[in-house]
Amino acid sequence: MEFNKIIINNKANIMPYVFVTSYIPNDKVEQAAKIHLDTIQEFRKKIRGLSKEIIPNAVIARKDCMEITGVHDIKEGKLGEFLKLQSEVMTNYLKVPGYRFVTEVRFKVTEALAMLGMKAIEPE
């Protein structure tokens, strides 16, 4: 199956969600917050035509880190461009010792089923 090409090139009529979760050591939160404040406005300007920010940043304090998750609803055909810009901004945070992040592309169930040649059942 050419599934990876579909995801990378976003040639299908898909508009996936992108989840970005960051893990910041508790003693490095201030350093990461400064980077966030320095970069967020410019990043939001660049992605304005590419996605809708569903969850700007949801924060939870963990025992050993702050966990922050943001979710974007990507516009059709814009996945590759969005991921490129997202990666560029995230590299700024790699200056913070112990900082980690994970980027996940998740499909709406209707899109995932369509990739399998199926159609979702609409709620009554």
C-alpha positions as a printed NumPy array, in Angstrom:
array([[  0.   ,   0.   ,   0.   ],
       [  1.217,   3.526,  -0.779],
       [ -0.023,   4.741,   2.614],
       [  3.208,   6.581,   3.533],
       [  3.169,   8.474,   0.248],
       [ -0.419,   9.525,   0.917],
       [  0.6  ,  10.905,   4.296],
       [  3.809,  12.589,   3.172],
       [  2.476,  14.119,  -0.031],
       [ -1.06 ,  14.662,   1.317],
       [ -2.445,  13.868,  -2.14 ],
       [ -5.635,  12.381,  -0.754],
       [ -8.51 ,  14.599,   0.313],
       [ -7.441,  14.486,   3.921],
       [ -7.337,  17.12 ,   6.595],
       [ -5.641,  15.396,   9.529],
       [ -5.004,  16.564,  13.036],
       [ -1.418,  17.18 ,  14.132],
       [ -0.726,  16.647,  17.838],
       [  2.523,  18.083,  19.194],
       [  3.424,  17.104,  22.748],
       [  6.396,  18.635,  24.538],
       [  8.076,  17.394,  27.696],
       [ 10.05 ,  20.033,  29.573],
       [ 12.08 ,  19.197,  32.687],
       [ 10.642,  21.087,  35.651],
       [ 13.878,  22.977,  36.241],
       [ 13.96 ,  24.163,  32.576],
       [ 10.383,  25.445,  32.225],
       [ 11.361,  29.12 ,  32.436],
       [ 13.962,  28.713,  29.675],
       [ 11.418,  26.997,  27.412],
       [  8.746,  29.601,  28.22 ],
       [ 11.06 ,  32.374,  26.996],
       [ 11.577,  30.545,  23.704],
       [  7.815,  30.112,  23.395],
       [  7.168,  33.813,  23.931],
       [  9.879,  34.724,  21.415],
       [  8.58 ,  32.428,  18.649],
       [  4.818,  31.878,  18.998],
       [  3.514,  35.02 ,  17.287],
       [  5.643,  34.55 ,  14.177],
       [  4.789,  30.835,  14.028],
       [  1.052,  31.545,  14.245],
       [  1.328,  34.058,  11.398],
       [  3.104,  31.507,   9.191],
       [  0.569,  28.705,   9.783],
       [ -2.575,  30.836,   9.573],
       [ -3.467,  29.575,   6.083],
       [ -2.386,  26.009,   6.794],
       [ -4.316,  24.991,   9.882],
       [ -6.825,  25.835,  12.554],
       [ -5.439,  25.679,  16.073],
       [ -7.88 ,  23.427,  17.96 ],
       [ -5.986,  23.317,  21.269],
       [ -3.368,  26.085,  21.498],
       [ -1.518,  24.473,  24.402],
       [ -2.901,  22.275,  27.158],
       [ -0.513,  22.028,  30.102],
       [ -0.241,  19.45 ,  32.872],
       [  2.408,  19.244,  35.57 ],
       [  3.934,  15.793,  35.862],
       [  6.271,  14.503,  38.552],
       [  9.417,  15.138,  36.508],
       [  8.284,  17.512,  33.749],
       [  5.682,  19.818,  32.306],
       [  3.732,  18.15 ,  29.51 ],
       [  2.243,  20.471,  26.905],
       [  0.037,  19.368,  24.011],
       [ -1.194,  21.424,  21.073],
       [ -3.559,  20.234,  18.358],
       [ -3.979,  21.631,  14.837],
       [ -6.643,  20.759,  12.263],
       [ -4.689,  20.832,   8.997],
       [ -6.269,  22.242,   5.857],
       [ -6.491,  20.04 ,   2.78 ],
       [ -3.165,  19.676,   0.976],
       [ -1.203,  21.605,   3.625],
       [  0.213,  18.798,   5.784],
       [  3.752,  18.797,   4.369],
       [  4.093,  22.572,   4.589],
       [  2.7  ,  22.622,   8.129],
       [  5.065,  19.865,   9.333],
       [  8.045,  21.719,   7.86 ],
       [  7.171,  24.943,   9.713],
       [  6.348,  23.029,  12.903],
       [  9.724,  21.267,  12.81 ],
       [ 11.544,  24.542,  12.255],
       [  9.979,  26.166,  15.309],
       [ 10.444,  23.08 ,  17.489],
       [ 14.199,  23.002,  16.845],
       [ 14.462,  26.225,  18.867],
       [ 13.515,  24.261,  21.962],
       [ 16.273,  21.697,  21.502],
       [ 18.623,  24.204,  23.152],
       [ 16.854,  23.362,  26.428],
       [ 18.621,  20.423,  28.133],
       [ 16.286,  17.448,  28.538],
       [ 13.578,  18.894,  26.288],
       [ 11.704,  16.32 ,  24.175],
       [  8.763,  16.483,  21.802],
       [  6.635,  14.144,  19.738],
       [  4.677,  15.076,  16.6  ],
       [  1.8  ,  12.794,  15.618],
       [ -0.429,  12.926,  12.547],
       [ -3.874,  11.562,  13.337],
       [ -6.695,  11.107,  10.866],
       [-10.375,  11.677,  11.381],
       [-12.193,   8.326,  11.368],
       [-13.952,   9.191,   8.102],
       [-10.569,   9.752,   6.407],
       [ -9.011,   6.614,   7.86 ],
       [-11.93 ,   4.48 ,   6.702],
       [-11.858,   6.1  ,   3.242],
       [ -8.19 ,   5.052,   2.903],
       [ -9.447,   1.489,   3.363],
       [-12.213,   1.961,   0.812],
       [-14.899,   2.16 ,   3.486],
       [-17.395,   4.801,   4.525],
       [-18.121,   5.858,   8.084],
       [-21.599,   5.376,   9.463],
       [-23.19 ,   8.742,  10.153],
       [-24.808,   9.223,  13.568],
       [-28.612,   9.139,  13.552]])
